Amino acid sequence: MVPAVKRKTFREILKKYIEPPPIIEYSEQLIRNLFRMMLGLSKIAEDEDLYDFIDHYHDEFYLGLDGFYNLVPEDVWPSFLNDLKSWL
């Protein structure tokens, strides 16, 4: 698949995923797994810009876990989803 098509497809899937409001509570483990999965998929889609965007919030999540960031880890995910909507 052509890289541009992979990027577009992945971004369209992400848009559909984040449009409805989340109906589940996101645990620390779930958030960790979601970030890991999204980073891997953005690599497969060859979307470096999106990878960097996700990686930024992934770093914030871990900084929050270590107490170096002013948001608790569970607050990083909603912030990420909100900013991802705007970014996409």
N, C-alpha and C positions, 0 to 999 in steps of 0.2 A: 504494500500500500504506500502511496506517495506520502511523504512526511506532512505536507500541508493538509491532506485529507485526514490523516490520523489526528492531527491537532484539532481540526475543526470538529471531527466526530467526538473526540474526547470532551471538548468544551461544550458541545451540545448536550452530551450525557450529563455533565456536571450541572448545566443550567436546569435541566429537568429534575435533577436530584434535589437541588436547593430551593426550587420554587415553592413547593408546599412547606408549610411550617413543620418543623420537626415534631413528631408525635411520641418520641421516646426520650428518656433521660440518657444523657451521654455520660458514661462512667469514664474514669481516667484510663482504664484499659481499652475501652472502645475507642476513645479519642486517639490514643496512641496507635492502635491498629488502623484506624481510618487514615491518619496522616501517613503512616508507612505505606498503606495500599495506594493512596493517591500519589505519593512521590514515585512509587514504582510504575504506576500507570502513566504518569506524565513523562517518565523516561521512555517507556515503550512508545508513547505517542510522539516522541521527539519534540516536546514542547518545553524548551528551556526556560522561557519566560514564565510559564505557569509553574514549572518545577521550582524556580526561584521564589515565586510568590508563596507557594505552599510551604517551602522550606523555611521561609521567614517566620510563618506562624508556628511551624513545627518547632523551631528554635525557641520562640516565645513560650510555647507550652512547656518545654523542658526547663527553661529558665524559671518559669513559675513553679514547677515541681521542686526546683532547688532553692526557691526563695529569693531569687535574684530579680524577679519581675513583679510588678505591683498587682498583677491580676492573678487570681487563683487559676490553676490549669483548666478547671471546668468553665471558666469565663472566656478563655481564649477561643474555644470552639465557636460559640455564637458570634463572637467578633469576627472570626475568620469567615464564617458563612455570610455574614452581612457584607463584609468587604469583598468577598468573592463575587457576590451578586453584582456589585458595582463594577468590579474589575472585568467581569465577563461581558 
